[in-house]
């Protein structure tokens, strides 16, 4: 019996061991692998984020620019290049270089209220150094810069965050390529903070209204000159006084109606801009001018499918402003600048311009500045790989009689007898470019432009020294100025 019992126990133990081994060898049910799936709801390039019903798309470009020509329409723009582009001396950069990467992220989610969208556009730039004086220590080193052009949420027709203005034409100021400094309409390509609502009426017809933060020079606010503090040293650089804005009181109120169909596009835009000054003097007791509202109106037209060739397009704009100068001389146009040239009857010639929304002095109200402008461009496609364009822009600025008399009182301190004071000016740009696209999303551009400052001063001035431009105190002839600039660009979109 003991033998039988031992055999039975041993057999049972063996069966248990074998069963345990078999159980351990059984495959464990694996967790389902989540693959990235294409999202076809919103066009090419979107994918579902794993585990969600949100679609995402990454895009952007890498760009390399070389700008040739000193004192040109790129160069005098301090926001993009040399501070001494208009000096036309040994401090002027005869070439500039810039490398840029743009990365954008677009997400969209379908909901019972419609599509919820977020969009962000980040820009990384490395540019040439500037020279701001004859001292070598004044040479600024090249450095990387970060920009945020867009960061917004869209839901049920509303837009919250930073993006282009609804006042702008879809092409911003680039009617057919061209420089950043083309006058004749608005341009918020770098974005502006806003709350906007767009209603879609069907057939390509939309209406929009927005509250926009036009409170910095890089957005849509020009100077508000307090002329009582102007100096001769500032005057010859186009600075006619202190830029004497007060704190925020009201955002700009903008509206637009657009028709966007197969034949092209037509848009009418309007804007109201609050001019809120600080004080006449250094303290509250000095008093201040009352607020004044400026305004702007713009028309934009794009004509497609023209007989000259497939994909050819004509873009046109016209704008008028009163106390809202940035809607014409747009966000990348310098708001005070000078340009030097040669002279046969003085040390050198000079042209300078100061832009403003309004002018005031001690005890006066704000006298608004009026402008008008036009711009246009025509693009022709020679083949799928080659395209050329011609473009132009023209802007005119006029000070009111009160503001002009205050500015000219300061001009009198440097004027030579017989000279005429008139701070009004016109500025024009024309140019041509050619784009070669050897393969999809890779383009090489050559763009040549001519700029002209038509200033209204005449005669001569005893100008003080301008240390940043290495200009001595001397007699200068007041004269119109010209410049030529060529931009060479390579860009890869992705």
Buried (B, 14 or more C-beta within 10 A) or exposed (E): EEEEEEEEEEEEEEEEEEEEEEEEEEEEEEEEEEEEEEBEEBEEBBBBBEEEEBBBBEEBBBBEBBBBBBBBBBBBBBBBBBBBBBBBBEBBBBEBBBEBEBBBBBBBBBEEEEBBBBBBBBBBBEBBEBBBBBEEEBEEEEEEEEBEBBBBEBBEEEBBBBBBBBBBBEBBBBBBBBBBBBBBBBBBBBBBBBBBBBEEEEEEEBBBBBBBBBBEBEBBBBBBBBBBBBBBBBBBBBBBBBBBBBEEEEBBBBBBBBBBEEEBBBBEBBBBBBBBBBBBBEEEEEEBBEBBBBBBBBBBBBBBEBEEBEEBBBBBBBBBBBBBBBBBBBBBBBBBBBBBBEBEEBBBBBBBBBBBBBBBBBEBBBBBBBBBBBBBBBBBBEEEEEBBBBBBBBBBBBBBEBBBBBBBBBBEEBBBEEBEBBBBBBBBBBBBBBBEBEEEEEBEBBBBBBBBBBBBBEBBBBBBEBBBBBBEEEBBBBBBBBBBBBBBBEBEEE
